[in-house]
Amino acid sequence: MLDLTRERIAVTGGAGFLGRVVCQQLRERGVAAEQILVPRQRDYDLTDAAAVDRFYREQQPTVVLHLAAVVGGIGANRKHPGLFFFANMAMGLHLIEGARRHGLRKFVQVGTVCAYPKFAPAPFKEEDLWNGYPEETNAPYGVAKKALFVMLDGYQREYGLASSVVVPVNLYGPGDNFDPESSHVIPALIRKCEEARLRNEPKIVAWGTGAASREFLYVDDCAAGILAAAERMELPTPINLGTGREIKIKELVELIARLCDFRGKIEWDASQPDGQPRRQLDVSRARELLSWQARVSFEEGLRRTIAWWREQPASPSA
């Protein structure tokens, strides 16, 4: 098992929602602050090959945890399909090639549930990743991420690059993106319910029909799964990270409204897309290979997330 306290660990996206928690957990495991490297875009544009090569030469990481992504909800995916494909493909492409050229000890790729086929049977098993095309609204993002799984497999077989691949389900938790233009479903709904409650509005409008289902993973649990993969895996075998439990969007909206104490009406805008019909992961491989499982219950995680948002300066509750 890899001893992370002996490595120089680059966490791409380390200043972001998931990355901050990963860095915190690294420090809690005894990794010294100076051994944790967080490349910032102003210093290293990871979509540029020369900048990535300079990062490897100047910072000399021995392990890369590649969390950085250009991502958003359904609306953002529909608006920026070209950007989402290019940025995610380019970052991974240059970082993996740089890992080979600079003799990296381990490369950890964080994938996405958006890589799964639109009509994959639930719960999604890792062997179903290639059995169809992803849901159209997020296919450019999902395909770019999935292509990197293939690249890592090829680099392991040809060059012996040690790597691991994790496929998290939708994340949520304190520190999430609450921007109304680019946020995912949980922060978007929390913000919508909180603003409606404080303005005493009689209703909120939710996208789609509410019939689709999703599974959600608390950010701290995901970070622990990523570090377990970094420590234990040498081959890029995709490993789902999730809870194995799904919830219909209709029930999700009702739950968040209750936890936010919003008592108005919920209307559905069926002209907006539902996205992928179902998302639920089979997480047996994570238990077997990583000895990992999610620990934070969904309702407890939502309560923590709502409490965090209410404390933020941007929140109308603050």
N, C-alpha and C positions, 0 to 999 in steps of 0.2 A: 504494500500500500504506500502511495506517495506521501511523504512527509512535507506538507505545504510550508511548514515553518522554515524549511531549508531552501525555499525557492524564491526567485524574484517573479512576482505574479502581476501581470498586466490585466486589468479589468477594463475592457472597452465598454463604454457606457457606464463607467463606474460612478459618475456623478448623477446618474438618472435614478428613476424609481426603483428598479430592481438592483441596479449596481450599488447604490448606497448601502443597501441591506447586505449584499454579498461582501462588500468591504468591511462592514461592521462585524460580520460573522468571522471573517478572516482574522481580524484583530482579536476577537474573543477566543479564537483558537490558538493564539500566541504568535501570529505572524506580525512582525515588527512593521510599524507604519512606513518606514523607508523601503521595505520590500514590496509594498503595494503600489503599483504604478497605474495611474489613471490618465490615459492620453486624452487631452482636450482638443476639440476641433480647431480652436484658434492656433494650436501648436502643430497638430498633425491631422491633416485631412485624410481620413482612412479610406476615402474613395479614390485617392491618388496613389499610384504605385510608388512614386519617388518619396512621398511623404511617409508611407508605411515602411519603406526600406530605411529611411532616416530614423524612424522611431525605433526599429530593431537595433540599429547601430548605436544610437545614443543611449537608449534606456536598458538594453541588453536583458530583456525578460527571459526567463527559462520556462515559464508557463503562461499561456494566454487563455483567459476566460472571455470568450467573445459574446458579449451581451448586447453591444450597440446595434440599434436598428432604427430605421425610419418607418414609423408605424402609426396607425390611428384607427378609428372606428370605421363603420361602413361608409359614412359620408366622406371621410378623408381618403379612403381607398378608392372610391369612385372618382374623386377629383384628381388624384395624383397616381394613376397606375404606372405611368412611365418612370416617375421619380422613385416610387416604391420599389420597382424592379431594379433599376440601375443602382441605386444607393446600397441596397442590401446585397445585391450580387457583387458589386465592386468591392465593398468592404471585406466581405468574406474571401473573395478571390485573392486579393492582394495580401491579406493577413495569413492565409494558409500557405501561399507560395513563399512569403517571407519566413514563415515558420520552418519550411523545408530548407531554405537557403541559409538560415542562421542557426540551424541545429537545435530547434526548440525541444525541450523535454516533453511537453504535453500541450495539446491544443483542445480546448473544450468549446464546442459549438452549441449555442442555445438556439434551438429551432422554434417552431410555432405549430400550434394545432391547425392553423390555416393551411398547412401543407397537406392535410388529409383530403381525400376525395369528397366531393359534395355529398354523395350518397353512400359513404362508407357505413357498413353496419355498425351500430352502437352496441356495446362499447367498442371504441376504436382500438384495434390491435396494431402494433407496430408493423407487422407484416402486410397490412392493408394500405400502407402509405402510397404504393404505386398502382393501386387497383382502380384508378380513375382520376379525372381532372378535378382540381379544387373548385369550391364555390366561386362563381365568376367575379363577385365584387372584390374579393381579396386574393384572387389567383396570382396576380403578378408578385405580390409579397410572398405568398406561400410557395410558389414555384422557385423563386430566387433562393429562399432558405433551403428548400429541399435539394436543389442542385448542389449546395455546399456539402450535404451529406454524401453525395456521390463523389465529390472531389476528395473528401477526407478518406473515403474508402479506397479510392485510387491511389492516393498518396501513401496510405498505409501499406498497400500491397506492393507498390513500386519503390517507395523510398523508406519505408519503415517508420513513418511519422506516427507516433503514439497520439491517440485522440479519443475523445468521447463526445457523444451527441445526446442531448436531452431535448424532449419535446414537451414543453409546458402547455397546459390548458390556459384559458383566460385568467390573467392575474388581477388582483385587487389588493387594496390595503392603504394604510397611511402613506402619504407621499405620492400618491397616484396623480395622474394628469387630469385636472378638473376643467381644462379649457373647453368651452362649449363647441369649438370648431373641430377639435381633434381627439376628444376624450372617448374612452370605451364606455360600455353600457353602464357599469356600476357607478363610476364617478359622475357620469352624465345624469343618471337618475337621482343620485343623492343631491346634486346641485339643483336639479329641477324641483324636487320635492321640498328642499329647504327654502328655496326662493319663493315657491308658491305658498308655503306655510307662513313665512314672515310677511308676505304681502296680502295674506288672507284671500288668496285667489280661489275661486270655486272649483277649478279643475286643472289637470295637467294633460298634455297630449303626448302619448308614447308612440314610437315608430313601429310600423308593421301590424301584425295581427295578434301578437303575443303567443302564437302557437309554437314557435321554435323553442328549443331547449338549449341550455348552456350549462357548462360545468365551470366552476371557479376555484382558484387556488390562492390562498393567502400568501403574500409576497415573502414572508419569512420562511414559510415551508418550502417555497420554490428555491430560495437561496440555499437552504440546507441540502436540497437535492442536487443542485449544481456542484456544491463542494464535495458531496459524496461521490459524484461521478468523476470529479477531478482526482480524488484520492484513489478510487478503486478501478477505474476503467482504462484500458490501454487500446481498445478497439472501438471504432465509431459505430457501434451497434445502437440504433435509435432506442431511447428509453423514455416512455411517457412519464410525465410528472403531473399528477392530479389527485383528486379525491375519489374518483370512481362514482360520483353522485351528480346527477343532473337536476336542473330545475327549469320549468317552463318560464319563458320571459314574463308571461302574465302573472305567474306566482311571484316572480322576482320583484316586479313593480309593486305589487301589493305588499310584499314583505318590507321593501325599502320605505314605502309610504308609511307603513305602520311604525317602523323604527324611527323615522323622522317626525312622527306625529303629524303627518299631513292627512287631513280628514276629508279632503275634497274628492271630486269625481275623477276617474281615470278614463280618458277617451283614447281610442286607437286610430292611428292614421294608416289605413291599409294600403294607401298609395305608395308608402315607403317599403323598401324590401325587408324581409325577415332575415336575410342571410342564410347561412347553412341551416338545414332543417333541425339537425341534432348535433350536439357535441357532448360526448361522454367518453372518457378514456378507460381502457383496461390498464390498470396500474400494477399488475402482478409482476411484470418484469422488473420494475423499480424495487419492489420488495425483495425479489430473489437476488438481483445483482448488486443492489446498493444498500440493502437493509434499511430502506427509507420508506416512510409513509407520512402523509399529511397529519398534522396534530391540532391545528386550530379549526374549531367548528365554524360553519358558514355564518351563523347568526352572530357568534362572538366576533368574528372578523369584520362583519358589517358594522357592528356597534363601535369597534375600535376605529374604523375608517370614518364613520360619521362624526365621532368625537374629535378626531384629528382635523377634519375639514372645518368644523365649527370654530376651531381655535385659530384658523389661518386668517391673515389680514384681508385676503381676497374674498373671504366668505361673508355673506350678509349677516351671518350669526355672530361674527367677531365683534 
